[in-house]
Amino acid sequence: MKKLIKWFDEAPLLIKIVFALPALDIVWVVYRIFRSYLKNNMLGVVLGVILVIVGIPWLWLVDIITLLLNGKVIWFND
C-alpha cells in the first residue's frame, strides 16, 4: 500500500490527470482511502468510502484543477 501511494505521489503530471478523468477518478478516491488508512485517520477512510458510494459527479473536475495547480489531489489530511 505504501508503494502504491509513493507511486501516485511521484507519477508524472500527465498520468495523474489521466487518472482524474471521469471514468477513472475512482483511482484517486481509493488513493485517498489508502492514504488516510496509513495515517490512521478513520474519518478520512469513512469519507473516502462515502465518496465511492455516492460517486460525487464533480470530484473529477476538482481533482484535475488541484492537480494542475498543486501537482496533487486535495484531501484534508495532507
Secondary structure as UniProt FT lines:
FT   HELIX           2..10
FT   HELIX           13..19
FT   TURN            22..25
FT   HELIX           26..38
FT   TURN            39..40
FT   HELIX           42..54
FT   TURN            57..58
FT   HELIX           59..70
FT   TURN            76..77
//
